[in-house]
Amino acid sequence: MREGDQRARAGPEKEGRPRPGTAPLLNKAEYSSQEKNRNGQPFRDHREAGRALIVSGKLQTVKSAQFCGGLTVQDAPLSPAQRDWLSKLLARAGLPSVAEVGHG
């Protein structure tokens, strides 16, 4: 099989474009400017904390990234195990805690 044929089978290349129907999260520059304004204050809720962890680039596993991604859309209160894991991830990343973890 020729090289061109392999590319055609793989589908069109997407040069940094987001998939249709997806909204981008804050980029690092936007997040950094917001974080500087926080002055170490706690995050308002677990969704905000999840977004901050994703953008921070300090998540070390796919599982923790998936967990934080889920937090950004979860309306229900967190379980005790989820609250504990979120607290640990925030501490490891050097980010502030959550004011009312799991409520929001």
Secondary structure as UniProt FT lines:
FT   HELIX           3..10
FT   TURN            20..21
FT   HELIX           28..38
FT   TURN            39..40
FT   HELIX           46..56
FT   HELIX           62..71
FT   TURN            72..73
FT   HELIX           80..93
FT   TURN            99..102
//
